[in-house]
Amino acid sequence: MPPFSSEQRSKESHDYIFEKSPILWFDGAIIVGAGPSGLATAACLKEQGVPSIILEKADCIASLWQHRTYDRLHLHLPKHFCELPLLPFPRSFPTYPNRRQFIQYLQDYADHFHIHPVYSENVLSASYDTQCKIWRVQEYVARWIIVASGENADVSIPNLPGIQAYRGSVIHSSKYKNGSEYARKKVLVVGSGNSGMEIALDLANHQAKPSLVVRSPVHVLPREMFGVPTFAIIMTLLKTLPLWLADRLLVLSAFLTYGDTAKYGIKRPSTGPLEIKQTTGRTPVLDVGTVSKIKSGQIRVMPAMECLISSGATFIDGHSEEYDAIILATGYRSNVPSWLKGEERNFSAEGISTCGWKGGRGLYVVGLSRRGIFGAGLDAKHIAEDIREAYLSEQQAYLKRFRVSSR
């Protein structure tokens, strides 16, 4: 159904049915989330001639990158694996753009495609109306909804026994910017993923005394092998070799690069890194210098933490250490189960898509399949092409009815 009236809700010329009731009909797709996934989908829809509106709870695009990332962050993958559809990175950008460059790219992307999200619109509820066959998203209604709120929508903070007794500072990594305020302080970083490893490195570079909790076995791979980005090598291996053999080659290469990391406290899983990624979604750590600092003793590796005490922490091996501060690099989680109602069959309990990019009844999902920006870009193209067919069909049906009623 084409729109009828004129309530302006964004800088673009979107039209809505707006009467005395608070219901706003949007003739197109509602996208929830203005991160890279939401921007990519909006651009692909525009290319296909389908209108869309993005509802974003923050006050800017890519709020995770703008407000919740540390200063030294760079893309861990080469830029051509992280560019959004239809617009490449500037040639002047390095292979691994830094945080500021990536944010600028996203802003330029939004400007290029004239994408203007509705900011400060926190979607608390969205559901499908089976009688009217429409999606109700806050006060909006539309034929299609695209979930692009991201795997990293909310911080994940574990239950820490003894946290009330601890006298030092405790922050999540989303609040960490750089190590300048931690110089000469003993800092415990909890979490050994890419963020935890890099924050520990940043602390060491700022003359802090970091310790890193490595609770479980983890695969650590060099960011580049033989001068070639590891991710590019992985993509090539998967095209030509079975997964098990690709895994063995990656583990062998890591061993030749680092030696036996178990003697430094970092055990490797018995399952290969690609198999783990395929079955659990967990990615291997791409090292940018942390392992070298661990070998030199500038970063200490600690076992799992048992509890916090007033001066620091006690570990499962029974010994205790004093710390001035604790940084929780414990990651993020999807918040989809909290606001998308009645779609449990399409998402895991953690809010990860189990239906791929299409869930049926006008529901689409992008950026929630644990395939990163590269996978989100591919899904955005599929979604736009799929919606275009239905959108054009509805437009043609409406025009046909209009001509008949005008006779």
N, C-alpha and C positions, 0 to 999 in steps of 0.2 A: 504494500500500500504506500503510495508516494505521500510525502508530508504535505500538510495543508497550511500551517500558519507560520509564526514568525518569532518565537521566543529565542533570542540569541543567547547561547550558553558557552560559546568559545569564539576565538578570533576568526574561525572559518565560518563560511555561510551555511552552517547546519540549520535546518528548519525542523520544527517540532509541532505536534499537536499540543496546544497548551490552552486549557480551559480553566474554569475556576477550580477544578480538582488539581491535585499536585502531580498528576500523571503526565509524563513527557514521552510522547511517542517519537522514536528515532527510526528513520527509514534507512537502515543499514545495520552495521555490526557494532556492538558495544564491546570495547576492549578494556579489560581490567588490568591496569598496570602499565606504566610508562618507562619501563626499563628497556634494554636492547630488544627483547622479544616483542614487546608491545609496539615499539617504534618500527621494527622490521615488518610486522604484520600490517600496520597502518599504511606503510609505504607500498607494500605489495597490493593491498586492496585498492589503493588510489590508482595504481597502474592499471588495475583491472576495471576501473570505473565504478567501484563500490564505495559508498561513503562509510566512514567509521568515526567513532568518537572514543577517546581514551579517558577513562576515569582513573585518576591517580591520587592516592592518599597523601602524598608528600607535596612539597611546594615547588618541585622541579622534576625534570626528567632524570632517570638513572640515579635515584636518591642513594642507593647503596654505594655507588661509586663516588658520589659527591660528598656524602656525609659520613659514611661508615667504613672508609678504607684508609690505610696508613699511607704516609707520604711517599715511601720508597717503592710502592707497588708498581710493577710493570705487568703487562700481559705475559703469561707464562707460555703462550703459544705464539708462533709467528703471526704477524698481522693479517696475512691473507687467509688464515684460518678463522679469524675473528671479525672480519668485515661483514657488515649487514648487506642484504640483497640490494642490488641496483646502484650502489655507490661505494667504490673502493676507498681505502685510506689514501691520503695524499702521498705521493711518491717521496716527499721529503721526510716522512716519518721513518724512524728506525724500524728494524725487524721486530723489536719488542717495544711497542709504544708504552710510555709511562702513564701514570694515572691521569695527569693533566691533559696529555695528548688524546687519550681515549675519551675523556669527557668532552673535549673540544670536538672530536670527530662525531660524537653522538649529537651534540648541539647543532653542528653543521648539517648533520643528517636530517634532524627535525626541521631545520630552516629550509633545507633544499626541497623537501616534500611538503612544506607548509603544514606541518603537524603541530597542532596546538591543543595539548591535553587540557581537560578540566581538572585543575589542581585542588588540593585539600578536599577531595571527594573520597572519603574512606568508605569503601563498600563493606557494609556489615551484613548484608543479606542479598542473595540472588537465588531465584528459583524459577522453575519452569511451570507455567500455567497450562495444564493439560487441556482445559476447556477451551481457552482462547488460542492455544498453541503459540504462545509468545513467552519471552523471558522477561521477568520482572527483576530489575536491578536497581535497588533503592527506589527513587521515584521515576526511573526510566523504564520504558518497555520497548522491546525490539524483537525482531525475528531471530537474530543470531547473537550469541555471546562468545567471546574469545577470552579464555583464562590465560593471562600473561603476567600474573602477580609474582612469579618467580620462585625458585627453590630456596632463595635466601631472603624471604620476606620478613621473618622474625628471628631474633637472636636465640640461640640455644644455650641455656645455662644449666649445667648439671646440679644436682643436689650435692652440696659439699658439707659433709659432717664437720661440725666445729666452726663453721664460718662465723657464728656469733661471737666466738671467743677470740678470733684473730684480730690483732690490733693494727695491722698494716692496711694498705689500700688494695681493693680487689676491683678490677674492671674487666669488662668483656673486650675482646680485640676490636670490636666495632668502635670503641672509644679511644683506641690507641692511634696516635699520629706519628710520633717518632721517639727515639730513645734519649733525647737531650735532657729530659728531666730525671732520667734514671742513672746518670753518670755516677760511677763508683757505688751504686746500690746493688744489692743482691735481689734478683728478680726471678720468680718462678713462672715459667710459661707452661700452661697446662694445655696440651693438644699438640700432636705431631703431624698435622696435615701441612699443606703448603703455607697457610698463614702462620701457623705456629713456628714452623722452621724459619720462615723469613723474618718474623718478629724477633726471634732469638738472635738471628744474624744482625739485625738492625741494632739491637741492644748492645751486642758485642762491639759493633763499630762505633758506638757512642760511649765506650769505656765503662759500660755497666758490667755486672757479673751475673750473666743469665744461666739458669738451669732449665732444661727442657724435659717435661714429663713425656716419656714414650711408653704408653701403657700396653700397647699391642704391637705385634709384628707389622712392619710397614715396608713397602717397596720404595726405595729411593733411586731415581734414575737421574743421570745428568741431563740438563736442559738441552744440550747438544752432544751428539756423538760424531766424532771424526769431522767436526766442523759443520755438521748437518743437524737441523732441529730434530730432536727426538720424536716429536709428534709426526713430522713428515716421514721419518723412518717407519714409525708404527703404521701409518696409513699405507705405505708401500708394502710392508711385510704382510699386512692383512689381505692385500689384493693378490698376493702370490703364494702365501704359505698357510697351512692350517694354524689355528690359533695356538695350539700347544707348542708348535715349533717356534712360532714368533715369540711366545713367552720365554722359551728357553734361551733364545738368542738375546733377548733384552736382559734377562737375569745374568747371563754370561758377560755381556758388555758392562753391566753395572759392577759385577765382581772385578773385572779387569780394571775398571776405573777407580773403585774405592777399596778393593780388598774385602776382607771379612768384617763387615760393619758390626757383627754381633759382639765383637770384643770391645766395642765402644758403647754398647747398650742398645743398638738398633738391630733387631732380628728381622730377617726376611720371612714372609709367609711361605708356607709350603705350596700354596696355590700361586700361579703366575699373575702378574699385574693386569694383563688383558682379560683373563678369566674372571678375576675379582671385579674389574670394571663392568664386565658383561653381566655378572650375576648379582652384584650388590650396588653398582653405581659409584663405588668408591674409586677415586683416581689415585694413581701413584704420585708421590712427591717428585716434582722436578726441581732438582737442587740448583741453587744459584750462588753457592758458596758456604752454606751452613756446615756441610760435612767437613770441610777443611778446618773450620773453627772448632768443631767437635774434636777432631784429631789432635789439634794443637792445644786442647785443654781450655780454650777461651769460652767454650760452651760445655757445660756439664750435662750429661744425660742421666735422668732419674727414672726409677721404676714407677709403677702406678702409685698414686697418692692414697693413703688410708684415711687421713683426716687432717683438718687444720687445727693448729694449737695457737695459743696467744702470740707466740713469736715467729711462727712459721708453719711447717707441715711435717707430718709423720708419714713415712712410706711403708709399703707392704713388706719390705725386708726388715722392718723394725727400727731403722734409724731415723732421726729427726734432723731438720735443718732450719736455720733462721732465715727469714726473707723480709725484705723491706716492702715488697709489693708482689702481687700475683696478677698475671694477665691470663684470662680464660680465652684461649684460641679454640673454642669448642664448637665453632661453626654456627650455622643458621638452619632454619627449617621453613618449609612451606606453611602457609596459613590457610590454604584452600578449604580444609575441612571445617574451619570455623565460620565461613560465610557462604559457601556454595551448598545449598540444601538439596537433598534428595538425589545426589549423584555419587553416592558411595561406591557404586559398581564401577565407576570410571577412574577412581583414585584409590591409592593405598592409604592406610591409616596415617602415613607420614605426608600425605598430600601430593604424592608423585603420580603422574598419569599412568594408568594401566590400559588406556585405550588408544595410545598413540596420539595423533594430532586431531582425531575426529571421534567425538563421543556420541553422536546422534542427536536428533531433535533440535538441531541448530547449535549444539555445543561443540566448541573447538578448544584445543589446548596447545599452547606453544611455550617452550622453555621450561617444561616440567618433566622431561624425559631423561635427565642426567646425561645429555649429549652436548652441553655447553652452547656457546654462541653459534658455533658452526652448525650444530643440529637444529637450533632454533630458527636459523635462517632458511634452512631447507623446509622446515615445517611451515614457516610463514608463507612461502611460495605455494605449497600445496593447499593451504587453507584459503588463500585468496582465489586461486583457480577454482576451488570447489564452490565457494560462496558465489562467485561470479555467475556460474551457470544458473543457480537458483534465483539469484537477484534479477538477472535479465528475464528469466522465465516469468517471475512475478510482475515485473514491469510491463511485459508484453500482455499478460493476462489482464492487468488493470486497464491498460489503454484500450484493449478490446472491449471491456465492459463499459468504459467511458464513452466510446463511440456509439455503442448500442443504445445507451441511456440518453444520448444527446439527439438521437433521431426524432 
